[in-house]
Amino acid sequence: MNRSTLGSTLVWVFLVTALGGAHEVAAQVSGLEVDPTSPCIHQGAVFKVLGRGACMGSLSFGDGTPAAAFDALPFSVTHTYTTVGAYTATVTTDNCGTASLDLDTQFCRPTAGRATKHTIRPQRKAVAIPTIEGVITFGIEPGGAVLIAGKLFGEAPGRVRILGVSGERNLELDSWSSGAVQGRVPADVVPICPTGDLIVETAAGGSSRPWRVQVPLETKKLPATDVQVVSCGTDGNENRCNNTGDDGDLCVSVLFPPWFVGLDREGKLLGEPSPAAVGIHSNCWGAVGDDSGTDTYRIALKNGWVLDSAQFLSSVPDGEGSTTPPSGTLPAGFVQGASSWQPAIGWSVTPNDAVIYNLYVTIRGPACASHK
């Protein structure tokens, strides 16, 4: 089955059936209103709890007076404040959602011979906050199908934002209801590399918390071209680190294959895969004393890529040279899951011999983003 399509009708029937409960909202609070918006003290103000269906709950007026109970929506009640101030009215229910509204009361002075005049301001309305409860998808990828289940999405279509590493896009909607949204990831999202963060925004302006959908990851070998050589020891007659350094006298190179050939766990020559760091240092015949030094490399990853594993292999003449660390162990500082590492490799070699080492590094990260 193509991962970038909705799949067969049978698959989607199963998905929609599995989330059937999310499509049917028996009752829910959709908002709270007060008229007038700035009530006069000692005069009644009408509160309206918006919504539908059988719903057990209460409306608190924020002034210490008893809350008004209700068992169905919509619900209206008149309340009188006695003090000028700022109050928060709050709707609380068992399973129909919540809503709140901030308001300011005022003193309204009667005018002789005519009724009290109120300044009418635009009515403030509490916005229901949508909640994502589950997402079914084959992965956030170009053209991929997405089914989002939750509540308080509203009947009118809003939008679903897809947040990415370098930008964001909107889900292409196929259907929208108060409990479920179905759509597709745009086919041309490759340039923004989506991370899989989804946010539902309702037509009324409510916004859900981000929901993280798993991003397709991959692992791969880090090539030497993406590793910086900080320093390469110069004490030998030939010193090479990732194809940098000097060829020197090449006095014992005939005893070894080309410097870029890899080694297996026993030090046998491989050739593939290419290591992240390769070093060779030789000491010519007739030289006085051992040659030694330290090679340092820098690895820096970005866009969510991290270190996954590493392996260090070295080949040295028996009793005639060494590396630090020894073959089969790792240079200090490696942390799985870190985005950077600066390995340092010490070496020494006696006259008429050479030392070769290979450092393999595997990295893990989002397939749609570059590690460099």
C-alpha positions as a Python dict, from the first residue, in 0.01 Angstrom:
ca = {
    (1, 'M'): (0, 0, 0),
    (2, 'N'): (128, 344, -92),
    (3, 'R'): (200, 532, 233),
    (4, 'S'): (118, 866, 73),
    (5, 'T'): (-245, 770, -2),
    (6, 'L'): (-551, 710, 215),
    (7, 'G'): (-526, 337, 152),
    (8, 'S'): (-817, 112, 73),
    (9, 'T'): (-1175, 191, 169),
    (10, 'L'): (-1160, -99, 411),
    (11, 'V'): (-869, 59, 602),
    (12, 'W'): (-1047, 390, 647),
    (13, 'V'): (-1374, 221, 745),
    (14, 'F'): (-1177, 55, 1023),
    (15, 'L'): (-1011, 381, 1129),
    (16, 'V'): (-1333, 579, 1136),
    (17, 'T'): (-1513, 298, 1318),
    (18, 'A'): (-1235, 282, 1578),
    (19, 'L'): (-1289, 649, 1651),
    (20, 'G'): (-1667, 645, 1616),
    (21, 'G'): (-1714, 773, 1967),
    (22, 'A'): (-1516, 1085, 1882),
    (23, 'H'): (-1770, 1181, 1609),
    (24, 'E'): (-2072, 1183, 1842),
    (25, 'V'): (-2074, 1455, 2105),
    (26, 'A'): (-2383, 1408, 2327),
    (27, 'A'): (-2352, 1750, 2488),
    (28, 'Q'): (-2094, 2023, 2503),
    (29, 'V'): (-2039, 2381, 2623),
    (30, 'S'): (-1954, 2615, 2335),
    (31, 'G'): (-1936, 2953, 2509),
    (32, 'L'): (-2054, 3199, 2776),
    (33, 'E'): (-2216, 3544, 2721),
    (34, 'V'): (-2336, 3828, 2947),
    (35, 'D'): (-2572, 4115, 2859),
    (36, 'P'): (-2488, 4393, 2912),
    (37, 'T'): (-2118, 4328, 2879),
    (38, 'S'): (-2039, 4570, 3166),
    (39, 'P'): (-2326, 4513, 3411),
    (40, 'C'): (-2450, 4795, 3634),
    (41, 'I'): (-2446, 4713, 4004),
    (42, 'H'): (-2791, 4664, 4160),
    (43, 'Q'): (-2930, 4584, 3817),
    (44, 'G'): (-2979, 4240, 3672),
    (45, 'A'): (-2747, 4106, 3398),
    (46, 'V'): (-2844, 3807, 3183),
    (47, 'F'): (-2591, 3523, 3158),
    (48, 'K'): (-2622, 3265, 2878),
    (49, 'V'): (-2434, 2933, 2877),
    (50, 'L'): (-2416, 2833, 2510),
    (51, 'G'): (-2413, 2474, 2390),
    (52, 'R'): (-2645, 2182, 2338),
    (53, 'G'): (-2777, 1863, 2494),
    (54, 'A'): (-2827, 1726, 2842),
    (55, 'C'): (-2546, 1855, 3060),
    (56, 'M'): (-2509, 1870, 3440),
    (57, 'G'): (-2314, 2172, 3556),
    (58, 'S'): (-2310, 2506, 3734),
    (59, 'L'): (-2238, 2873, 3661),
    (60, 'S'): (-2033, 3065, 3921),
    (61, 'F'): (-2049, 3447, 3905),
    (62, 'G'): (-1718, 3513, 4079),
    (63, 'D'): (-1861, 3734, 4359),
    (64, 'G'): (-1903, 3471, 4629),
    (65, 'T'): (-2275, 3418, 4574),
    (66, 'P'): (-2414, 3064, 4519),
    (67, 'A'): (-2360, 2919, 4172),
    (68, 'A'): (-2656, 2857, 3943),
    (69, 'A'): (-2707, 2488, 3858),
    (70, 'F'): (-2833, 2359, 3523),
    (71, 'D'): (-2900, 2021, 3361),
    (72, 'A'): (-2942, 2114, 2993),
    (73, 'L'): (-2797, 2354, 2737),
    (74, 'P'): (-2848, 2631, 2642),
    (75, 'F'): (-2910, 2785, 2986),
    (76, 'S'): (-2994, 3146, 3087),
    (77, 'V'): (-3004, 3309, 3429),
    (78, 'T'): (-3019, 3667, 3564),
    (79, 'H'): (-2768, 3776, 3828),
    (80, 'T'): (-2722, 4108, 4012),
    (81, 'Y'): (-2383, 4235, 4131),
    (82, 'T'): (-2369, 4470, 4431),
    (83, 'T'): (-2011, 4598, 4411),
    (84, 'V'): (-1807, 4767, 4136),
    (85, 'G'): (-1510, 4550, 4038),
    (86, 'A'): (-1365, 4286, 3808),
    (87, 'Y'): (-1515, 3937, 3818),
    (88, 'T'): (-1469, 3604, 3638),
    (89, 'A'): (-1778, 3397, 3563),
    (90, 'T'): (-1701, 3026, 3523),
    (91, 'V'): (-1895, 2733, 3376),
    (92, 'T'): (-1808, 2392, 3525),
    (93, 'T'): (-1953, 2057, 3407),
    (94, 'D'): (-1894, 1688, 3463),
    (95, 'N'): (-1817, 1596, 3101),
    (96, 'C'): (-1941, 1875, 2870),
    (97, 'G'): (-1641, 2109, 2883),
    (98, 'T'): (-1582, 2442, 3056),
    (99, 'A'): (-1592, 2814, 2974),
    (100, 'S'): (-1508, 3138, 3153),
    (101, 'L'): (-1568, 3510, 3102),
    (102, 'D'): (-1396, 3817, 3254),
    (103, 'L'): (-1622, 4120, 3314),
    (104, 'D'): (-1619, 4458, 3486),
    (105, 'T'): (-1918, 4596, 3677),
    (106, 'Q'): (-1995, 4969, 3692),
    (107, 'F'): (-2201, 5219, 3883),
    (108, 'C'): (-2477, 5362, 3663),
    (109, 'R'): (-2617, 5698, 3781),
    (110, 'P'): (-2990, 5750, 3708),
    (111, 'T'): (-3080, 6057, 3503),
    (112, 'A'): (-3381, 6258, 3623),
    (113, 'G'): (-3688, 6213, 3407),
    (114, 'R'): (-3552, 5931, 3197),
    (115, 'A'): (-3430, 5578, 3225),
    (116, 'T'): (-3077, 5485, 3310),
    (117, 'K'): (-2852, 5500, 3003),
    (118, 'H'): (-2602, 5221, 2946),
    (119, 'T'): (-2301, 5237, 2719),
    (120, 'I'): (-2325, 4922, 2508),
    (121, 'R'): (-1994, 4771, 2407),
    (122, 'P'): (-1937, 4471, 2179),
    (123, 'Q'): (-2030, 4155, 2364),
    (124, 'R'): (-1742, 3943, 2484),
    (125, 'K'): (-1774, 3571, 2434),
    (126, 'A'): (-1573, 3286, 2583),
    (127, 'V'): (-1418, 3060, 2317),
    (128, 'A'): (-1428, 2683, 2363),
    (129, 'I'): (-1080, 2526, 2358),
    (130, 'P'): (-1054, 2224, 2125),
    (131, 'T'): (-875, 1912, 2246),
    (132, 'I'): (-692, 1654, 2033),
    (133, 'E'): (-739, 1304, 2180),
    (134, 'G'): (-578, 1090, 1910),
    (135, 'V'): (-422, 1095, 1566),
    (136, 'I'): (-412, 813, 1310),
    (137, 'T'): (-166, 859, 1027),
    (138, 'F'): (88, 669, 819),
    (139, 'G'): (345, 933, 912),
    (140, 'I'): (360, 1305, 846),
    (141, 'E'): (492, 1291, 491),
    (142, 'P'): (397, 1440, 152),
    (143, 'G'): (44, 1334, 59),
    (144, 'G'): (-2, 1129, 378),
    (145, 'A'): (-354, 1075, 516),
    (146, 'V'): (-434, 1208, 864),
    (147, 'L'): (-737, 1143, 1088),
    (148, 'I'): (-765, 1354, 1405),
    (149, 'A'): (-1011, 1267, 1684),
    (150, 'G'): (-1105, 1494, 1972),
    (151, 'K'): (-1373, 1731, 2099),
    (152, 'L'): (-1495, 2089, 2074),
    (153, 'F'): (-1368, 2125, 1715),
    (154, 'G'): (-1696, 2301, 1622),
    (155, 'E'): (-1924, 2223, 1330),
    (156, 'A'): (-1779, 2491, 1100),
    (157, 'P'): (-1443, 2400, 943),
    (158, 'G'): (-1136, 2563, 1092),
    (159, 'R'): (-780, 2464, 1004),
    (160, 'V'): (-509, 2218, 1112),
    (161, 'R'): (-156, 2360, 1123),
    (162, 'I'): (147, 2138, 1057),
    (163, 'L'): (456, 2282, 1226),
    (164, 'G'): (790, 2199, 1064),
    (165, 'V'): (1163, 2243, 1107),
    (166, 'S'): (1177, 2538, 868),
    (167, 'G'): (815, 2645, 826),
    (168, 'E'): (452, 2539, 855),
    (169, 'R'): (161, 2437, 632),
    (170, 'N'): (-209, 2363, 669),
    (171, 'L'): (-363, 2018, 637),
    (172, 'E'): (-572, 1983, 319),
    (173, 'L'): (-917, 1912, 466),
    (174, 'D'): (-1144, 1631, 347),
    (175, 'S'): (-1403, 1648, 627),
    (176, 'W'): (-1464, 1836, 955),
    (177, 'S'): (-1697, 1773, 1247),
    (178, 'S'): (-1705, 1860, 1616),
    (179, 'G'): (-1526, 1535, 1703),
    (180, 'A'): (-1308, 1446, 1403),
    (181, 'V'): (-1108, 1599, 1121),
    (182, 'Q'): (-983, 1410, 816),
    (183, 'G'): (-734, 1540, 559),
    (184, 'R'): (-403, 1504, 380),
    (185, 'V'): (-54, 1648, 416),
    (186, 'P'): (16, 1871, 113),
    (187, 'A'): (210, 1688, -157),
    (188, 'D'): (474, 1962, -177),
    (189, 'V'): (578, 1978, 190),
    (190, 'V'): (930, 1839, 133),
    (191, 'P'): (1098, 2184, 148),
    (192, 'I'): (961, 2255, 501),
    (193, 'C'): (1040, 1911, 648),
    (194, 'P'): (745, 1868, 887),
    (195, 'T'): (817, 1749, 1240),
    (196, 'G'): (466, 1619, 1296),
    (197, 'D'): (336, 1885, 1538),
    (198, 'L'): (-38, 1928, 1468),
    (199, 'I'): (-257, 2211, 1605),
    (200, 'V'): (-635, 2229, 1553),
    (201, 'E'): (-774, 2585, 1525),
    (202, 'T'): (-1153, 2623, 1528),
    (203, 'A'): (-1354, 2867, 1319),
    (204, 'A'): (-1437, 3051, 1645),
    (205, 'G'): (-1068, 3110, 1721),
    (206, 'G'): (-994, 2833, 1973),
    (207, 'S'): (-655, 2661, 1948),
    (208, 'S'): (-557, 2317, 2077),
    (209, 'R'): (-230, 2216, 2236),
    (210, 'P'): (25, 2079, 1986),
    (211, 'W'): (6, 1703, 1922),
    (212, 'R'): (335, 1537, 1824),
    (213, 'V'): (305, 1271, 1555),
    (214, 'Q'): (603, 1039, 1507),
    (215, 'V'): (839, 1155, 1235),
    (216, 'P'): (1003, 903, 998),
    (217, 'L'): (1365, 864, 1113),
    (218, 'E'): (1668, 710, 948),
    (219, 'T'): (2019, 608, 1049),
    (220, 'K'): (2326, 642, 832),
    (221, 'K'): (2704, 644, 842),
    (222, 'L'): (2863, 987, 884),
    (223, 'P'): (3110, 1042, 595),
    (224, 'A'): (3458, 1182, 648),
    (225, 'T'): (3366, 1483, 430),
    (226, 'D'): (3127, 1599, 704),
    (227, 'V'): (3386, 1576, 983),
    (228, 'Q'): (3624, 1866, 1058),
    (229, 'V'): (3990, 1795, 1126),
    (230, 'V'): (4087, 2020, 1416),
    (231, 'S'): (4449, 1902, 1437),
    (232, 'C'): (4661, 1621, 1292),
    (233, 'G'): (4984, 1510, 1463),
    (234, 'T'): (5302, 1603, 1273),
    (235, 'D'): (5573, 1399, 1451),
    (236, 'G'): (5574, 1114, 1197),
    (237, 'N'): (5738, 1107, 855),
    (238, 'E'): (5394, 1065, 700),
    (239, 'N'): (5084, 1210, 870),
    (240, 'R'): (4737, 1189, 717),
    (241, 'C'): (4400, 1267, 881),
    (242, 'N'): (4091, 1245, 657),
    (243, 'N'): (4299, 1321, 349),
    (244, 'T'): (4465, 1623, 510),
    (245, 'G'): (4822, 1653, 640),
    (246, 'D'): (5148, 1562, 466),
    (247, 'D'): (5272, 1260, 272),
    (248, 'G'): (5622, 1296, 413),
    (249, 'D'): (5879, 1044, 292),
    (250, 'L'): (5622, 766, 236),
    (251, 'C'): (5904, 546, 357),
    (252, 'V'): (5696, 248, 467),
    (253, 'S'): (5376, 297, 267),
    (254, 'V'): (5464, 0, 48),
    (255, 'L'): (5393, -215, 352),
    (256, 'F'): (5036, -84, 383),
    (257, 'P'): (4741, -45, 142),
    (258, 'P'): (4608, 307, 64),
    (259, 'W'): (4533, 513, 376),
    (260, 'F'): (4159, 541, 303),
    (261, 'V'): (4089, 167, 320),
    (262, 'G'): (3882, 65, 627),
    (263, 'L'): (3944, -208, 881),
    (264, 'D'): (3716, -468, 1034),
    (265, 'R'): (3700, -557, 1405),
    (266, 'E'): (4013, -772, 1375),
    (267, 'G'): (4206, -500, 1190),
    (268, 'K'): (4163, -669, 853),
    (269, 'L'): (4124, -437, 558),
    (270, 'L'): (3769, -371, 445),
    (271, 'G'): (3733, -75, 212),
    (272, 'E'): (3361, -18, 288),
    (273, 'P'): (3178, 146, 445),
    (274, 'S'): (3375, 467, 457),
    (275, 'P'): (3470, 572, 812),
    (276, 'A'): (3413, 920, 958),
    (277, 'A'): (3777, 958, 1063),
    (278, 'V'): (4084, 788, 912),
    (279, 'G'): (4444, 840, 1019),
    (280, 'I'): (4787, 700, 919),
    (281, 'H'): (5124, 791, 1071),
    (282, 'S'): (5453, 629, 967),
    (283, 'N'): (5807, 629, 1111),
    (284, 'C'): (6089, 576, 860),
    (285, 'W'): (6369, 320, 878),
    (286, 'G'): (6676, 460, 1043),
    (287, 'A'): (6483, 722, 1240),
    (288, 'V'): (6583, 779, 1600),
    (289, 'G'): (6311, 721, 1859),
    (290, 'D'): (5938, 675, 1843),
    (291, 'D'): (5700, 916, 1670),
    (292, 'S'): (5381, 1014, 1855),
    (293, 'G'): (5101, 1270, 1860),
    (294, 'T'): (4728, 1333, 1892),
    (295, 'D'): (4467, 1382, 1617),
    (296, 'T'): (4150, 1576, 1699),
    (297, 'Y'): (3824, 1586, 1500),
    (298, 'R'): (3499, 1780, 1541),
    (299, 'I'): (3147, 1647, 1463),
    (300, 'A'): (2854, 1893, 1469),
    (301, 'L'): (2497, 1791, 1373),
    (302, 'K'): (2176, 1996, 1339),
    (303, 'N'): (1804, 1972, 1243),
    (304, 'G'): (1738, 1705, 1505),
    (305, 'W'): (2021, 1470, 1400),
    (306, 'V'): (2211, 1305, 1686),
    (307, 'L'): (2488, 1052, 1748),
    (308, 'D'): (2360, 694, 1745),
    (309, 'S'): (2668, 469, 1774),
    (310, 'A'): (3041, 463, 1705),
    (311, 'Q'): (3323, 211, 1658),
    (312, 'F'): (3700, 265, 1674),
    (313, 'L'): (3938, 21, 1501),
    (314, 'S'): (4315, 46, 1473),
    (315, 'S'): (4598, -159, 1321),
    (316, 'V'): (4943, -126, 1480),
    (317, 'P'): (5258, -341, 1465),
    (318, 'D'): (5280, -582, 1758),
    (319, 'G'): (5486, -410, 2026),
    (320, 'E'): (5589, -142, 1779),
    (321, 'G'): (5310, 115, 1821),
    (322, 'S'): (4980, 201, 1987),
    (323, 'T'): (4666, 410, 1974),
    (324, 'T'): (4472, 578, 2254),
    (325, 'P'): (4209, 448, 2292),
    (326, 'P'): (4295, 88, 2198),
    (327, 'S'): (4112, -73, 1907),
    (328, 'G'): (3755, -172, 2004),
    (329, 'T'): (3703, 113, 2250),
    (330, 'L'): (3587, 471, 2191),
    (331, 'P'): (3760, 807, 2230),
    (332, 'A'): (3632, 1001, 2531),
    (333, 'G'): (3324, 1219, 2507),
    (334, 'F'): (3088, 1007, 2300),
    (335, 'V'): (2725, 1047, 2422),
    (336, 'Q'): (2446, 866, 2241),
    (337, 'G'): (2178, 1121, 2153),
    (338, 'A'): (2416, 1420, 2158),
    (339, 'S'): (2444, 1650, 1857),
    (340, 'S'): (2821, 1711, 1883),
    (341, 'W'): (3145, 1530, 1966),
    (342, 'Q'): (3516, 1617, 1950),
    (343, 'P'): (3708, 1287, 1959),
    (344, 'A'): (4083, 1296, 2024),
    (345, 'I'): (4297, 998, 1917),
    (346, 'G'): (4652, 953, 2047),
    (347, 'W'): (4909, 742, 1858),
    (348, 'S'): (5273, 629, 1868),
    (349, 'V'): (5488, 424, 1629),
    (350, 'T'): (5848, 293, 1625),
    (351, 'P'): (6094, 330, 1332),
    (352, 'N'): (6011, 146, 1008),
    (353, 'D'): (5649, 96, 1110),
    (354, 'A'): (5313, 273, 1073),
    (355, 'V'): (4982, 293, 1255),
    (356, 'I'): (4639, 308, 1085),
    (357, 'Y'): (4305, 376, 1257),
    (358, 'N'): (3939, 413, 1155),
    (359, 'L'): (3652, 575, 1349),
    (360, 'Y'): (3303, 481, 1229),
    (361, 'V'): (3009, 699, 1340),
    (362, 'T'): (2639, 627, 1286),
    (363, 'I'): (2392, 915, 1319),
    (364, 'R'): (2011, 920, 1353),
    (365, 'G'): (1762, 1192, 1258),
    (366, 'P'): (1459, 1300, 1050),
    (367, 'A'): (1480, 1163, 697),
    (368, 'C'): (1350, 1489, 554),
    (369, 'A'): (1623, 1713, 703),
    (370, 'S'): (1996, 1746, 639),
    (371, 'H'): (2233, 1672, 926),
    (372, 'K'): (2472, 1949, 821),
}
